[in-house]
Amino acid sequence: MQQFNYHCHTSFEGIFDGRSTIDKMISGAESKGFNTIGISNHYIYHPSFAHLPAVSPMFFADNQQLISLFQECFTAIDKTAAKHKIKVLKGLEVDFFPSAGWRRQFEKAIKILKPDYLIGATHFIRNNDESFLCNIYHLENMPAKISKSEKNTLLHNYWQNVRLSIESGYFDFIAHPDYCCQFNLCTGDEWRETKLEVVDAFTGTNTACEINTGGIRRIGRPYPDWWIVKELVNRNIPLLISDDAHLAADIGSGFTEVETKLAEFGCKNRFYF
């Protein structure tokens, strides 16, 4: 079974959405016999947050403030890691946006922070110019005036965003590409071709895809869905298992189930650092 996890979150400074401390996450991985743990709190920056409802302390309109927070976090990870024997990596789970302005600020951040690795993620639906953003978890904050057709456009932009994050070349692997399905969005057969376009985007890139067991805990199957995992295996896309743990107790959860499925599908291409 895979003996590492590169995707987990901590409660650092009460800002990030993890529910366990850095020390508890590292200790939890050690207790499971893992040889490596990567801590990857959310990098969520966009200037549009300055004029949108403040629904989470993790959403930053000021990139320099977020950089400073991660400098403190990375220092704390290094100090805590020195007390343990397990290898500890510092990553970022990055909410990707395609605009040139966002990319400039993101490139500035990674040049300063020098993380060990980068995870690409899409948690937001957005309009074309990125003036409107809504985290899927906060869909209740969407203006009531948004029509069904407008919402459909926003959801198509979600999948476009996932595809563009894969093609950007920024990321070592992509997190939970069909995360929106957790909220009963894009679950019908009419979305199958759109999802296959995302699968096809992995082909010819060096970007891996995670099999995220957080979906097993929440909706009984991983992100992405098993049929997408099989498509990825058929295309020989590099895969890894992530638990997306926000609690130390969730480290390694679902790994056995995913390993069984990957063996059944004949997966031969596994990603690791």
C-alpha positions in Angstrom: 0.0 0.0 0.0 1.1 3.6 -0.7 3.1 4.8 2.3 2.9 8.5 1.8 0.3 11.3 1.6 1.0 14.7 0.0 -2.4 16.2 0.5 -3.5 17.2 4.0 -4.5 20.4 5.9 -3.8 22.0 9.3 -5.4 24.5 11.6 -2.4 26.9 11.5 -3.3 30.2 13.1 -7.0 29.3 12.9 -7.1 30.5 9.3 -6.7 27.3 7.3 -9.6 24.8 7.4 -7.7 21.8 8.9 -8.8 20.8 12.4 -5.6 19.3 13.7 -2.3 21.0 14.4 0.9 20.5 12.3 2.3 18.3 15.0 -0.8 16.1 15.2 -0.8 15.7 11.4 2.8 14.6 11.3 2.4 12.4 14.4 -0.7 10.8 12.8 1.2 9.9 9.6 4.1 8.5 11.7 1.7 6.3 13.7 0.3 4.9 10.4 3.8 3.9 9.3 4.0 6.4 6.5 7.5 7.3 5.3 6.4 10.8 4.0 3.8 13.4 4.8 3.2 16.5 2.8 1.3 19.4 4.3 -0.6 21.4 1.7 -2.7 24.2 3.1 -4.9 26.2 0.7 -3.4 29.0 -1.4 -6.6 30.9 -2.3 -5.8 34.4 -3.7 -7.8 36.5 -6.1 -8.1 40.3 -6.3 -11.9 39.9 -6.8 -12.3 38.8 -3.2 -11.8 42.5 -2.3 -15.4 43.3 -3.4 -17.1 39.9 -2.8 -18.6 38.7 0.5 -16.0 37.6 3.1 -17.1 34.0 3.7 -13.8 32.5 4.7 -10.5 33.8 6.3 -8.7 31.6 3.8 -9.7 33.8 0.9 -7.1 36.6 0.3 -7.4 39.6 -2.0 -3.9 40.7 -0.9 -1.3 38.3 -2.3 1.5 39.6 -0.1 -0.6 38.9 3.1 -1.0 35.3 1.9 2.7 35.0 1.1 3.5 36.2 4.6 1.1 33.8 6.2 2.7 30.9 4.3 6.2 32.0 5.2 5.1 31.7 8.9 3.4 28.4 8.2 6.4 26.9 6.4 8.7 28.0 9.2 6.4 26.3 11.7 6.3 23.1 9.6 10.1 23.0 9.5 10.5 23.5 13.3 7.9 20.8 14.0 9.3 18.4 11.4 12.7 18.6 13.2 11.1 16.8 16.2 10.1 13.8 14.1 11.7 11.1 12.0 9.2 11.0 9.2 10.0 13.0 6.0 7.9 16.2 5.9 7.3 18.2 2.7 5.8 21.6 2.3 3.2 22.0 -0.5 0.4 24.3 -1.6 -3.1 23.3 -2.7 -3.6 26.2 -5.2 -6.9 27.4 -6.5 -6.0 28.0 -10.1 -7.4 30.9 -12.2 -6.5 31.4 -15.8 -6.2 35.2 -16.0 -2.8 36.8 -16.6 -3.0 39.0 -13.5 -3.6 36.0 -11.3 -0.8 34.1 -12.9 1.7 36.9 -12.3 0.8 37.1 -8.6 0.9 33.3 -8.3 4.3 33.1 -9.9 5.6 35.8 -7.6 4.3 33.7 -4.6 6.0 30.5 -5.6 9.3 32.2 -6.4 9.3 33.6 -2.8 7.9 30.6 -1.0 9.7 27.8 -2.9 7.3 25.0 -1.9 8.4 21.4 -2.4 5.4 20.8 -4.7 2.2 22.2 -6.0 -1.3 20.8 -6.1 -3.8 22.3 -8.6 -7.4 22.7 -7.5 -10.7 24.1 -8.5 -13.1 24.9 -5.8 -14.8 27.9 -7.4 -17.2 28.7 -10.2 -16.5 31.9 -12.0 -17.6 34.1 -14.8 -15.3 34.7 -17.8 -13.5 37.8 -16.5 -13.2 36.4 -12.9 -15.1 39.4 -11.5 -17.6 37.0 -9.9 -16.3 34.0 -7.9 -18.2 31.6 -5.7 -16.7 28.7 -3.8 -18.9 25.7 -4.5 -19.1 25.1 -0.8 -20.8 28.5 -0.5 -23.3 28.3 -3.3 -26.0 29.6 -1.0 -24.4 33.0 -1.3 -25.0 33.1 -5.1 -27.3 36.0 -6.1 -30.8 34.7 -6.6 -31.0 36.6 -9.9 -28.6 34.1 -11.6 -30.6 32.2 -14.2 -30.4 28.5 -14.9 -28.5 29.2 -18.2 -26.1 31.5 -16.4 -25.5 28.8 -13.7 -24.9 26.3 -16.5 -22.2 28.6 -18.0 -20.6 29.0 -14.6 -20.4 25.2 -14.3 -18.9 24.8 -17.7 -16.3 27.3 -16.6 -15.6 25.1 -13.6 -14.6 22.2 -15.9 -12.7 24.5 -18.2 -10.8 25.7 -15.2 -9.8 22.2 -14.2 -8.7 21.5 -17.8 -6.6 24.7 -17.9 -5.0 24.0 -14.6 -3.8 20.6 -16.0 -2.5 22.3 -19.1 -0.8 25.2 -17.3 2.3 23.1 -16.4 2.3 24.6 -12.9 1.2 21.6 -10.9 2.7 18.3 -9.9 -0.8 16.8 -9.6 -4.4 17.8 -9.7 -6.7 17.5 -6.8 -10.3 16.1 -6.9 -11.2 17.1 -10.5 -14.9 16.3 -10.0 -15.2 18.0 -6.6 -18.4 19.8 -7.7 -20.2 16.4 -7.8 -20.1 16.4 -4.0 -22.9 19.0 -4.2 -25.0 17.2 -6.8 -23.7 19.3 -9.6 -22.8 18.0 -13.0 -23.8 14.4 -12.1 -25.9 13.7 -15.2 -24.9 11.9 -18.3 -24.9 15.2 -20.3 -21.7 16.1 -18.5 -19.8 12.9 -19.5 -18.2 14.4 -22.6 -17.1 17.4 -20.6 -15.4 15.2 -18.0 -13.7 13.1 -20.7 -12.2 16.4 -22.1 -10.6 16.8 -18.7 -9.4 13.3 -18.8 -7.9 13.8 -22.2 -6.1 17.0 -21.0 -3.9 14.8 -18.8 -2.7 13.0 -21.9 0.7 14.3 -23.1 1.4 16.3 -19.9 3.6 15.4 -16.9 0.7 16.2 -14.6 -0.6 13.4 -12.3 -4.1 13.0 -10.9 -4.9 12.1 -7.3 -7.5 9.6 -6.3 -8.9 11.6 -3.3 -10.4 9.4 -0.6 -12.1 12.4 1.0 -14.9 11.6 -1.4 -15.2 8.1 0.1 -15.7 9.6 3.5 -18.3 12.1 2.2 -20.2 10.5 -0.7 -19.1 6.9 -0.8 -16.8 7.1 -3.8 -13.5 9.0 -4.4 -12.9 12.1 -6.4 -12.8 11.4 -9.3 -15.5 8.8 -9.8 -14.4 5.3 -10.4 -15.3 5.3 -14.1 -13.0 8.4 -14.5 -10.2 6.6 -12.6 -10.5 3.7 -15.0 -10.3 6.1 -18.0 -7.2 7.6 -16.5 -5.6 4.2 -16.0 -6.5 3.3 -19.6 -4.6 6.4 -20.7 -1.6 5.5 -18.4 -1.9 8.8 -16.5 0.3 8.8 -13.4 -1.9 8.4 -10.3 -1.5 8.7 -6.5 -3.8 8.3 -3.6 -4.6 11.3 -1.3 -6.6 11.4 1.8 -7.2 15.2 1.9 -7.1 14.8 5.7 -8.3 17.7 7.7 -8.1 15.6 10.9 -5.2 13.5 11.9 -7.5 10.5 12.3 -8.3 10.6 8.6 -4.7 10.1 7.4 -4.6 7.0 5.3 -8.3 6.5 5.2 -9.6 4.7 2.2 -6.2 3.8 0.9 -6.8 0.0 1.0 -10.1 0.4 -1.0 -8.4 2.5 -3.7 -5.4 0.2 -3.9 -7.7 -2.7 -4.5 -9.5 -0.9 -7.3 -6.2 0.3 -8.9 -5.0 -3.3 -9.0 -8.3 -4.4 -10.5 -8.0 -1.7 -13.2 -4.4 -2.7 -14.0 -2.8 0.6 -12.9 0.9 0.5 -13.6 1.8 4.2 -13.5 2.1 5.6 -9.9 3.2 9.1 -9.0 5.6 9.8 -6.1 8.5 12.2 -5.4 
